[in-house]
Amino acid sequence: MYAYGSHKIDGASKMSHELTIVPVRGRKGLGQRPAIASMGAAREASYAALRLNTREGMAPAMTFFASEAATSLENSRLYRELVEREAKIPCLIDANIIGIFIWELEGRILEANNAFLQTVGYDREDIVSGRLRWTELTPTEWSDSDARAVAEMKMVGIVQPFEKEYLRKDGSRVPVLIGVAAFDQRRNQGVAFVRDLTERKRAEAEAREIERGYREVQAELAHANSAATMGQLTASIAHEVNQPIAATVTNADAALRWLVCRSPNLDEVRQALVRIVKDGHRASNVIGRIRALIKKAPPRKDRLEINEAIREAIEFTRGEAVKNGVSVQTQLAACRSLKEIGSSCNK
């Protein structure tokens, strides 16, 4: 039987407990079963096995109470950590670093922070009244992207960040980067994180405009360089063509003067005519090289007759030399080409 009583120790009223199991014989075949008689009959029956009034029963009781106390302390610590973590979530939402809203799969937005409301141009009255729905924020051309995002969220519970546009309350559009995560396995509610990309898109547009202006400047500079190059090329062509023409005219005048003399010097006339023929061929070669340059013909390698090149240079300057009273004399080695200079020609 249970004995439940009290007595006083040192003037203080304390309760002493004694628990005793009294075997009672039951019906035949049922064996013995414990009979519990106590004022606290509703208390847990498992405590009847503990004999708290004996020295032998203290060790199991202390072990049980120590285990319960350790479990209670661990639960208290876990609860405190959970409360601390949950207290940080409102701080993140209220910080308005990024737009955040709580959504339902059917389209309703249950809650949102100020950053998101500012992005789409709505206020909290629109949330309370149910007018703010994420399905109605999406322009028609972005419906396929939303459909793919919903399918991905139903499958894996999250949606990787992707770019789209939202319709603001005033009808304008705002580019955003959005990522979505469901709360549980049912995936009918979750949280979305929205970043306004207006500034980034504006910076990208400015960068493209700067690049376009840079390319235009480059094109203008290339055109100016091309014009300058063409001017230089034209001057060079004119010089190359004028030189043999001028030499031809000079030699023709000389030949005429030798012919009109009382005693014509036919030998000088013959030499002048030879030089006219050479100048004519030189002019023809210049024009041929210009045509090859315009047609972008492949480069051609020829043997260079260095002596002939020197003589041509002298012919180019003959007019200036005569005008300034300069006599040019040459003494060239018998070399046929530039290739033979290193082997058989003296300097």
C-alpha positions as YAML, in Angstrom:
chain: A
units: angstrom
residues:
- id: 1
  name: MET
  ca: [0.00, 0.00, 0.00]
- id: 2
  name: TYR
  ca: [0.98, 3.71, -0.31]
- id: 3
  name: ALA
  ca: [1.53, 5.75, 2.83]
- id: 4
  name: TYR
  ca: [1.34, 9.51, 2.35]
- id: 5
  name: GLY
  ca: [1.86, 11.71, 5.42]
- id: 6
  name: SER
  ca: [3.63, 14.70, 6.85]
- id: 7
  name: HIS
  ca: [5.58, 15.66, 9.93]
- id: 8
  name: LYS
  ca: [7.51, 18.70, 11.16]
- id: 9
  name: ILE
  ca: [11.30, 18.98, 11.24]
- id: 10
  name: ASP
  ca: [12.91, 21.99, 12.96]
- id: 11
  name: GLY
  ca: [9.65, 23.88, 12.96]
- id: 12
  name: ALA
  ca: [9.15, 23.58, 9.20]
- id: 13
  name: SER
  ca: [6.40, 21.55, 7.68]
- id: 14
  name: LYS
  ca: [7.75, 19.04, 5.19]
- id: 15
  name: MET
  ca: [6.22, 16.17, 3.37]
- id: 16
  name: SER
  ca: [7.63, 12.66, 3.63]
- id: 17
  name: HIS
  ca: [6.70, 10.06, 1.09]
- id: 18
  name: GLU
  ca: [6.73, 6.30, 1.34]
- id: 19
  name: LEU
  ca: [5.83, 4.09, -1.56]
- id: 20
  name: THR
  ca: [5.14, 0.39, -0.98]
- id: 21
  name: ILE
  ca: [3.74, -2.22, -3.31]
- id: 22
  name: VAL
  ca: [1.35, -4.70, -1.62]
- id: 23
  name: PRO
  ca: [0.87, -7.92, -3.58]
- id: 24
  name: VAL
  ca: [-2.78, -8.92, -3.96]
- id: 25
  name: ARG
  ca: [-3.82, -12.36, -5.16]
- id: 26
  name: GLY
  ca: [-6.13, -12.17, -8.09]
- id: 27
  name: ARG
  ca: [-8.32, -14.72, -9.74]
- id: 28
  name: LYS
  ca: [-6.96, -18.11, -10.59]
- id: 29
  name: GLY
  ca: [-4.70, -18.08, -13.58]
- id: 30
  name: LEU
  ca: [-4.11, -14.34, -13.55]
- id: 31
  name: GLY
  ca: [-1.25, -14.46, -11.07]
- id: 32
  name: GLN
  ca: [-0.48, -11.59, -8.77]
- id: 33
  name: ARG
  ca: [-0.92, -7.91, -9.59]
- id: 34
  name: PRO
  ca: [0.05, -4.88, -7.54]
- id: 35
  name: ALA
  ca: [-2.71, -2.98, -5.76]
- id: 36
  name: ILE
  ca: [-2.18, 0.78, -5.55]
- id: 37
  name: ALA
  ca: [-3.95, 2.59, -2.76]
- id: 38
  name: SER
  ca: [-3.08, 6.19, -2.21]
- id: 39
  name: MET
  ca: [-4.40, 9.71, -2.03]
- id: 40
  name: GLY
  ca: [-2.42, 10.34, -5.26]
- id: 41
  name: ALA
  ca: [-3.79, 7.35, -7.16]
- id: 42
  name: ALA
  ca: [-3.74, 9.42, -10.37]
- id: 43
  name: ARG
  ca: [0.06, 9.78, -10.21]
- id: 44
  name: GLU
  ca: [2.24, 7.83, -12.59]
- id: 45
  name: ALA
  ca: [2.26, 4.13, -11.80]
- id: 46
  name: SER
  ca: [5.94, 3.84, -12.77]
- id: 47
  name: TYR
  ca: [7.00, 5.65, -9.60]
- id: 48
  name: ALA
  ca: [5.64, 2.70, -7.55]
- id: 49
  name: ALA
  ca: [8.76, 0.74, -8.42]
- id: 50
  name: LEU
  ca: [10.98, 3.25, -6.67]
- id: 51
  name: ARG
  ca: [11.40, 2.79, -2.96]
- id: 52
  name: LEU
  ca: [12.47, 6.21, -1.90]
- id: 53
  name: ASN
  ca: [12.57, 5.40, 1.78]
- id: 54
  name: THR
  ca: [15.36, 2.85, 1.38]
- id: 55
  name: ARG
  ca: [19.04, 3.31, 0.73]
- id: 56
  name: GLU
  ca: [18.93, 0.73, -2.08]
- id: 57
  name: GLY
  ca: [16.33, 2.79, -4.04]
- id: 58
  name: MET
  ca: [18.24, 6.11, -4.00]
- id: 59
  name: ALA
  ca: [20.75, 5.34, -6.81]
- id: 60
  name: PRO
  ca: [18.17, 4.60, -9.56]
- id: 61
  name: ALA
  ca: [16.13, 7.59, -8.48]
- id: 62
  name: MET
  ca: [19.11, 9.95, -8.61]
- id: 63
  name: THR
  ca: [20.09, 8.61, -12.04]
- id: 64
  name: PHE
  ca: [16.56, 9.15, -13.34]
- id: 65
  name: PHE
  ca: [16.35, 12.68, -11.97]
- id: 66
  name: ALA
  ca: [19.84, 13.55, -13.30]
- id: 67
  name: SER
  ca: [18.87, 12.34, -16.78]
- id: 68
  name: GLU
  ca: [15.65, 14.33, -16.67]
- id: 69
  name: ALA
  ca: [17.53, 17.43, -15.50]
- id: 70
  name: ALA
  ca: [20.13, 17.09, -18.32]
- id: 71
  name: THR
  ca: [17.35, 16.67, -20.88]
- id: 72
  name: SER
  ca: [15.57, 19.72, -19.49]
- id: 73
  name: LEU
  ca: [18.75, 21.82, -19.68]
- id: 74
  name: GLU
  ca: [19.43, 20.71, -23.27]
- id: 75
  name: ASN
  ca: [15.88, 21.51, -24.31]
- id: 76
  name: SER
  ca: [16.16, 24.90, -22.65]
- id: 77
  name: ARG
  ca: [19.39, 25.62, -24.54]
- id: 78
  name: LEU
  ca: [17.91, 24.54, -27.86]
- id: 79
  name: TYR
  ca: [14.81, 26.64, -27.27]
- id: 80
  name: ARG
  ca: [16.93, 29.68, -26.41]
- id: 81
  name: GLU
  ca: [19.00, 29.26, -29.58]
- id: 82
  name: LEU
  ca: [15.82, 28.88, -31.64]
- id: 83
  name: VAL
  ca: [14.41, 32.07, -30.14]
- id: 84
  name: GLU
  ca: [17.66, 33.91, -30.88]
- id: 85
  name: ARG
  ca: [17.67, 32.71, -34.51]
- id: 86
  name: GLU
  ca: [14.04, 33.63, -34.99]
- id: 87
  name: ALA
  ca: [14.75, 37.06, -33.54]
- id: 88
  name: LYS
  ca: [17.34, 37.65, -36.28]
- id: 89
  name: ILE
  ca: [14.90, 36.99, -39.13]
- id: 90
  name: PRO
  ca: [12.78, 40.13, -38.50]
- id: 91
  name: CYS
  ca: [16.01, 42.13, -38.32]
- id: 92
  name: LEU
  ca: [16.99, 40.89, -41.79]
- id: 93
  name: ILE
  ca: [13.55, 41.68, -43.20]
- id: 94
  name: ASP
  ca: [13.31, 45.10, -41.57]
- id: 95
  name: ALA
  ca: [16.84, 46.03, -42.64]
- id: 96
  name: ASN
  ca: [15.45, 46.48, -46.19]
- id: 97
  name: ILE
  ca: [18.78, 45.52, -47.75]
- id: 98
  name: ILE
  ca: [16.84, 43.47, -50.29]
- id: 99
  name: GLY
  ca: [13.16, 43.09, -51.13]
- id: 100
  name: ILE
  ca: [11.48, 40.17, -49.35]
- id: 101
  name: PHE
  ca: [7.88, 38.94, -49.49]
- id: 102
  name: ILE
  ca: [5.94, 35.91, -48.27]
- id: 103
  name: TRP
  ca: [3.84, 34.30, -50.99]
- id: 104
  name: GLU
  ca: [1.13, 31.74, -51.52]
- id: 105
  name: LEU
  ca: [1.22, 29.51, -54.58]
- id: 106
  name: GLU
  ca: [-2.17, 30.71, -55.74]
- id: 107
  name: GLY
  ca: [-0.75, 34.22, -56.13]
- id: 108
  name: ARG
  ca: [-1.46, 36.12, -52.92]
- id: 109
  name: ILE
  ca: [1.33, 38.06, -51.17]
- id: 110
  name: LEU
  ca: [0.91, 37.64, -47.41]
- id: 111
  name: GLU
  ca: [3.65, 39.95, -46.17]
- id: 112
  name: ALA
  ca: [6.43, 42.10, -47.60]
- id: 113
  name: ASN
  ca: [9.09, 44.48, -46.35]
- id: 114
  name: ASN
  ca: [9.45, 48.13, -47.31]
- id: 115
  name: ALA
  ca: [12.22, 47.45, -49.83]
- id: 116
  name: PHE
  ca: [9.93, 45.26, -51.93]
- id: 117
  name: LEU
  ca: [6.99, 47.65, -51.62]
- id: 118
  name: GLN
  ca: [9.17, 50.54, -52.78]
- id: 119
  name: THR
  ca: [10.38, 48.46, -55.74]
- id: 120
  name: VAL
  ca: [6.86, 47.75, -57.03]
- id: 121
  name: GLY
  ca: [5.30, 51.04, -55.84]
- id: 122
  name: TYR
  ca: [2.62, 49.50, -53.57]
- id: 123
  name: ASP
  ca: [1.89, 50.04, -49.86]
- id: 124
  name: ARG
  ca: [0.73, 47.88, -46.95]
- id: 125
  name: GLU
  ca: [-2.92, 48.65, -47.53]
- id: 126
  name: ASP
  ca: [-2.62, 46.79, -50.81]
- id: 127
  name: ILE
  ca: [-1.29, 43.74, -48.92]
- id: 128
  name: VAL
  ca: [-4.05, 43.86, -46.30]
- id: 129
  name: SER
  ca: [-6.78, 44.25, -48.92]
- id: 130
  name: GLY
  ca: [-5.34, 41.38, -51.01]
- id: 131
  name: ARG
  ca: [-4.81, 43.55, -54.09]
- id: 132
  name: LEU
  ca: [-1.10, 42.79, -54.20]
- id: 133
  name: ARG
  ca: [-0.61, 39.46, -56.00]
- id: 134
  name: TRP
  ca: [2.65, 38.25, -57.48]
- id: 135
  name: THR
  ca: [0.81, 36.73, -60.46]
- id: 136
  name: GLU
  ca: [-0.50, 40.17, -61.43]
- id: 137
  name: LEU
  ca: [2.91, 41.83, -61.05]
- id: 138
  name: THR
  ca: [4.34, 39.84, -63.95]
- id: 139
  name: PRO
  ca: [4.02, 41.21, -67.53]
- id: 140
  name: THR
  ca: [2.52, 38.88, -70.11]
- id: 141
  name: GLU
  ca: [5.80, 38.24, -71.92]
- id: 142
  name: TRP
  ca: [7.33, 36.92, -68.68]
- id: 143
  name: SER
  ca: [4.55, 34.36, -68.06]
- id: 144
  name: ASP
  ca: [6.62, 31.49, -69.47]
- id: 145
  name: SER
  ca: [9.48, 32.33, -67.10]
- id: 146
  name: ASP
  ca: [7.08, 32.31, -64.15]
- id: 147
  name: ALA
  ca: [5.62, 28.97, -65.27]
- id: 148
  name: ARG
  ca: [9.09, 27.43, -65.39]
- id: 149
  name: ALA
  ca: [9.90, 28.90, -61.97]
- id: 150
  name: VAL
  ca: [6.72, 27.45, -60.43]
- id: 151
  name: ALA
  ca: [7.49, 24.02, -61.93]
- id: 152
  name: GLU
  ca: [11.04, 24.14, -60.55]
- id: 153
  name: MET
  ca: [9.80, 25.21, -57.12]
- id: 154
  name: LYS
  ca: [7.26, 22.35, -56.99]
- id: 155
  name: MET
  ca: [9.95, 19.88, -57.97]
- id: 156
  name: VAL
  ca: [12.89, 20.88, -55.73]
- id: 157
  name: GLY
  ca: [11.46, 23.51, -53.37]
- id: 158
  name: ILE
  ca: [13.70, 26.36, -54.54]
- id: 159
  name: VAL
  ca: [14.13, 28.49, -57.63]
- id: 160
  name: GLN
  ca: [17.58, 29.68, -58.63]
- id: 161
  name: PRO
  ca: [17.80, 33.48, -59.08]
- id: 162
  name: PHE
  ca: [16.70, 34.68, -62.51]
- id: 163
  name: GLU
  ca: [16.00, 38.05, -64.11]
- id: 164
  name: LYS
  ca: [12.56, 39.29, -65.05]
- id: 165
  name: GLU
  ca: [10.42, 42.43, -64.88]
- id: 166
  name: TYR
  ca: [7.65, 43.56, -62.54]
- id: 167
  name: LEU
  ca: [4.80, 45.91, -63.30]
- id: 168
  name: ARG
  ca: [4.76, 48.81, -60.85]
- id: 169
  name: LYS
  ca: [1.52, 50.25, -59.54]
- id: 170
  name: ASP
  ca: [1.89, 53.27, -61.86]
- id: 171
  name: GLY
  ca: [2.21, 50.98, -64.91]
- id: 172
  name: SER
  ca: [5.96, 51.37, -65.38]
- id: 173
  name: ARG
  ca: [8.31, 48.42, -65.37]
- id: 174
  name: VAL
  ca: [11.19, 47.57, -63.09]
- id: 175
  name: PRO
  ca: [13.89, 44.95, -63.83]
- id: 176
  name: VAL
  ca: [14.47, 42.58, -60.91]
- id: 177
  name: LEU
  ca: [16.52, 39.55, -59.91]
- id: 178
  name: ILE
  ca: [14.35, 37.09, -57.96]
- id: 179
  name: GLY
  ca: [14.98, 33.87, -56.05]
- id: 180
  name: VAL
  ca: [12.29, 31.71, -54.40]
- id: 181
  name: ALA
  ca: [12.22, 29.08, -51.65]
- id: 182
  name: ALA
  ca: [9.28, 27.07, -50.22]
- id: 183
  name: PHE
  ca: [8.73, 26.74, -46.48]
- id: 184
  name: ASP
  ca: [7.91, 23.01, -46.33]
- id: 185
  name: GLN
  ca: [7.26, 19.91, -48.38]
- id: 186
  name: ARG
  ca: [3.74, 21.05, -49.31]
- id: 187
  name: ARG
  ca: [5.36, 23.99, -51.14]
- id: 188
  name: ASN
  ca: [2.23, 26.09, -51.20]
- id: 189
  name: GLN
  ca: [3.87, 28.93, -49.27]
- id: 190
  name: GLY
  ca: [7.36, 30.37, -49.22]
- id: 191
  name: VAL
  ca: [9.60, 33.39, -49.34]
- id: 192
  name: ALA
  ca: [10.95, 35.33, -52.29]
- id: 193
  name: PHE
  ca: [14.00, 37.61, -52.41]
- id: 194
  name: VAL
  ca: [13.86, 40.45, -54.93]
- id: 195
  name: ARG
  ca: [16.69, 42.75, -55.96]
- id: 196
  name: ASP
  ca: [15.98, 45.92, -57.92]
- id: 197
  name: LEU
  ca: [18.22, 45.97, -61.02]
- id: 198
  name: THR
  ca: [17.27, 49.48, -62.18]
- id: 199
  name: GLU
  ca: [20.62, 51.04, -61.29]
- id: 200
  name: ARG
  ca: [22.58, 48.15, -62.77]
- id: 201
  name: LYS
  ca: [20.62, 48.26, -66.01]
- id: 202
  name: ARG
  ca: [21.11, 52.04, -66.19]
- id: 203
  name: ALA
  ca: [24.86, 51.60, -65.66]
- id: 204
  name: GLU
  ca: [24.96, 48.90, -68.36]
- id: 205
  name: ALA
  ca: [23.10, 51.19, -70.77]
- id: 206
  name: GLU
  ca: [25.52, 54.02, -70.02]
- id: 207
  name: ALA
  ca: [28.45, 51.67, -70.56]
- id: 208
  name: ARG
  ca: [27.01, 50.57, -73.90]
- id: 209
  name: GLU
  ca: [26.50, 54.20, -74.89]
- id: 210
  name: ILE
  ca: [30.08, 55.03, -73.94]
- id: 211
  name: GLU
  ca: [31.31, 52.03, -75.90]
- id: 212
  name: ARG
  ca: [29.22, 53.07, -78.91]
- id: 213
  name: GLY
  ca: [30.66, 56.60, -78.73]
- id: 214
  name: TYR
  ca: [34.15, 55.14, -78.43]
- id: 215
  name: ARG
  ca: [33.58, 53.01, -81.52]
- id: 216
  name: GLU
  ca: [32.31, 56.03, -83.42]
- id: 217
  name: VAL
  ca: [35.42, 57.98, -82.44]
- id: 218
  name: GLN
  ca: [37.54, 55.02, -83.51]
- id: 219
  name: ALA
  ca: [35.72, 54.89, -86.84]
- id: 220
  name: GLU
  ca: [36.22, 58.62, -87.36]
- id: 221
  name: LEU
  ca: [39.88, 58.31, -86.42]
- id: 222
  name: ALA
  ca: [40.29, 55.38, -88.78]
- id: 223
  name: HIS
  ca: [38.61, 57.41, -91.52]
- id: 224
  name: ALA
  ca: [40.92, 60.33, -90.84]
- id: 225
  name: ASN
  ca: [43.94, 58.04, -90.87]
- id: 226
  name: SER
  ca: [42.69, 56.48, -94.07]
- id: 227
  name: ALA
  ca: [42.24, 59.92, -95.63]
- id: 228
  name: ALA
  ca: [45.71, 60.97, -94.48]
- id: 229
  name: THR
  ca: [47.14, 57.72, -95.79]
- id: 230
  name: MET
  ca: [45.39, 58.20, -99.12]
- id: 231
  name: GLY
  ca: [46.74, 61.74, -99.27]
- id: 232
  name: GLN
  ca: [50.26, 60.50, -98.65]
- id: 233
  name: LEU
  ca: [49.77, 57.68, -101.13]
- id: 234
  name: THR
  ca: [48.46, 60.11, -103.73]
- id: 235
  name: ALA
  ca: [51.44, 62.39, -103.21]
- id: 236
  name: SER
  ca: [53.79, 59.43, -103.48]
- id: 237
  name: ILE
  ca: [52.07, 58.21, -106.66]
- id: 238
  name: ALA
  ca: [52.21, 61.68, -108.16]
- id: 239
  name: HIS
  ca: [55.90, 61.91, -107.32]
- id: 240
  name: GLU
  ca: [56.64, 58.45, -108.73]
- id: 241
  name: VAL
  ca: [54.78, 59.21, -111.97]
- id: 242
  name: ASN
  ca: [56.00, 62.80, -112.33]
- id: 243
  name: GLN
  ca: [59.65, 61.84, -112.07]
- id: 244
  name: PRO
  ca: [59.84, 59.70, -115.23]
- id: 245
  name: ILE
  ca: [57.51, 62.08, -117.07]
- id: 246
  name: ALA
  ca: [59.69, 65.03, -116.14]
- id: 247
  name: ALA
  ca: [62.79, 63.08, -117.17]
- id: 248
  name: THR
  ca: [61.12, 62.21, -120.48]
- id: 249
  name: VAL
  ca: [60.33, 65.86, -121.16]
- id: 250
  name: THR
  ca: [63.88, 66.87, -120.26]
- id: 251
  name: ASN
  ca: [65.42, 64.26, -122.55]
- id: 252
  name: ALA
  ca: [63.03, 65.18, -125.36]
- id: 253
  name: ASP
  ca: [64.02, 68.85, -125.07]
- id: 254
  name: ALA
  ca: [67.68, 67.88, -125.15]
- id: 255
  name: ALA
  ca: [67.16, 65.74, -128.22]
- id: 256
  name: LEU
  ca: [65.36, 68.60, -129.97]
- id: 257
  name: ARG
  ca: [68.18, 71.00, -129.18]
- id: 258
  name: TRP
  ca: [70.74, 68.58, -130.62]
- id: 259
  name: LEU
  ca: [68.65, 68.18, -133.74]
- id: 260
  name: VAL
  ca: [68.21, 71.92, -134.43]
- id: 261
  name: CYS
  ca: [71.92, 72.56, -134.28]
- id: 262
  name: ARG
  ca: [73.75, 73.44, -137.53]
- id: 263
  name: SER
  ca: [75.53, 70.15, -137.24]
- id: 264
  name: PRO
  ca: [73.12, 67.81, -135.40]
- id: 265
  name: ASN
  ca: [74.78, 65.53, -132.90]
- id: 266
  name: LEU
  ca: [72.98, 62.34, -133.68]
- id: 267
  name: ASP
  ca: [74.83, 60.40, -131.01]
- id: 268
  name: GLU
  ca: [73.45, 62.71, -128.28]
- id: 269
  name: VAL
  ca: [70.02, 62.49, -129.85]
- id: 270
  name: ARG
  ca: [70.22, 58.70, -129.78]
- id: 271
  name: GLN
  ca: [71.22, 58.69, -126.08]
- id: 272
  name: ALA
  ca: [68.37, 61.09, -125.25]
- id: 273
  name: LEU
  ca: [65.88, 58.85, -127.04]
- id: 274
  name: VAL
  ca: [67.20, 55.82, -125.13]
- id: 275
  name: ARG
  ca: [66.65, 57.66, -121.86]
- id: 276
  name: ILE
  ca: [63.11, 58.61, -122.97]
- id: 277
  name: VAL
  ca: [62.31, 54.95, -123.60]
- id: 278
  name: LYS
  ca: [63.67, 54.00, -120.18]
- id: 279
  name: ASP
  ca: [61.65, 56.73, -118.49]
- id: 280
  name: GLY
  ca: [58.55, 55.53, -120.29]
- id: 281
  name: HIS
  ca: [59.09, 51.98, -119.03]
- id: 282
  name: ARG
  ca: [59.73, 53.28, -115.51]
- id: 283
  name: ALA
  ca: [56.43, 55.21, -115.56]
- id: 284
  name: SER
  ca: [54.66, 52.11, -116.83]
- id: 285
  name: ASN
  ca: [56.14, 50.03, -114.02]
- id: 286
  name: VAL
  ca: [54.98, 52.60, -111.41]
- id: 287
  name: ILE
  ca: [51.43, 52.47, -112.74]
- id: 288
  name: GLY
  ca: [51.51, 48.66, -112.78]
- id: 289
  name: ARG
  ca: [52.61, 48.51, -109.14]
- id: 290
  name: ILE
  ca: [49.83, 50.94, -108.19]
- id: 291
  name: ARG
  ca: [47.25, 48.77, -109.92]
- id: 292
  name: ALA
  ca: [48.59, 45.68, -108.11]
- id: 293
  name: LEU
  ca: [48.31, 47.53, -104.78]
- id: 294
  name: ILE
  ca: [44.71, 48.53, -105.47]
- id: 295
  name: LYS
  ca: [43.81, 44.98, -106.50]
- id: 296
  name: LYS
  ca: [45.55, 43.64, -103.36]
- id: 297
  name: ALA
  ca: [47.71, 41.38, -105.45]
- id: 298
  name: PRO
  ca: [50.03, 39.07, -103.48]
- id: 299
  name: PRO
  ca: [53.52, 40.43, -102.90]
- id: 300
  name: ARG
  ca: [56.12, 39.49, -105.46]
- id: 301
  name: LYS
  ca: [59.83, 38.94, -104.96]
- id: 302
  name: ASP
  ca: [62.18, 40.21, -107.67]
- id: 303
  name: ARG
  ca: [65.92, 40.53, -108.01]
- id: 304
  name: LEU
  ca: [67.00, 44.10, -107.32]
- id: 305
  name: GLU
  ca: [69.45, 45.60, -109.72]
- id: 306
  name: ILE
  ca: [71.15, 47.92, -107.28]
- id: 307
  name: ASN
  ca: [73.12, 49.80, -109.91]
- id: 308
  name: GLU
  ca: [69.94, 50.47, -111.85]
- id: 309
  name: ALA
  ca: [68.23, 51.68, -108.67]
- id: 310
  name: ILE
  ca: [71.09, 54.11, -108.07]
- id: 311
  name: ARG
  ca: [70.91, 55.41, -111.63]
- id: 312
  name: GLU
  ca: [67.14, 55.92, -111.28]
- id: 313
  name: ALA
  ca: [67.68, 57.88, -108.07]
- id: 314
  name: ILE
  ca: [70.20, 60.07, -109.91]
- id: 315
  name: GLU
  ca: [67.70, 60.60, -112.72]
- id: 316
  name: PHE
  ca: [65.10, 61.68, -110.17]
- id: 317
  name: THR
  ca: [67.42, 64.37, -108.91]
- id: 318
  name: ARG
  ca: [68.92, 65.36, -112.24]
- id: 319
  name: GLY
  ca: [66.64, 68.36, -112.67]
- id: 320
  name: GLU
  ca: [67.51, 69.78, -109.25]
- id: 321
  name: ALA
  ca: [71.18, 69.04, -109.82]
- id: 322
  name: VAL
  ca: [71.23, 70.92, -113.15]
- id: 323
  name: LYS
  ca: [69.24, 73.79, -111.65]
- id: 324
  name: ASN
  ca: [71.79, 74.20, -108.87]
- id: 325
  name: GLY
  ca: [74.85, 73.58, -111.05]
- id: 326
  name: VAL
  ca: [75.72, 70.24, -109.48]
- id: 327
  name: SER
  ca: [77.58, 67.61, -111.45]
- id: 328
  name: VAL
  ca: [76.96, 64.01, -110.40]
- id: 329
  name: GLN
  ca: [79.50, 61.35, -111.32]
- id: 330
  name: THR
  ca: [79.17, 57.66, -110.52]
- id: 331
  name: GLN
  ca: [81.55, 54.75, -110.42]
- id: 332
  name: LEU
  ca: [79.60, 51.57, -109.97]
- id: 333
  name: ALA
  ca: [80.87, 48.03, -109.73]
- id: 334
  name: ALA
  ca: [79.76, 45.52, -112.32]
- id: 335
  name: CYS
  ca: [77.10, 43.89, -110.14]
- id: 336
  name: ARG
  ca: [74.02, 42.44, -111.70]
- id: 337
  name: SER
  ca: [71.84, 42.27, -108.56]
- id: 338
  name: LEU
  ca: [71.81, 43.03, -104.85]
- id: 339
  name: LYS
  ca: [72.25, 39.34, -104.11]
- id: 340
  name: GLU
  ca: [75.69, 39.37, -105.75]
- id: 341
  name: ILE
  ca: [77.01, 42.28, -103.65]
- id: 342
  name: GLY
  ca: [78.14, 40.13, -100.72]
- id: 343
  name: SER
  ca: [79.89, 37.58, -102.93]
- id: 344
  name: SER
  ca: [81.55, 39.29, -105.88]
- id: 345
  name: CYS
  ca: [81.24, 43.08, -105.49]
- id: 346
  name: ASN
  ca: [83.58, 45.46, -103.79]
- id: 347
  name: LYS
  ca: [82.24, 48.39, -101.76]
...
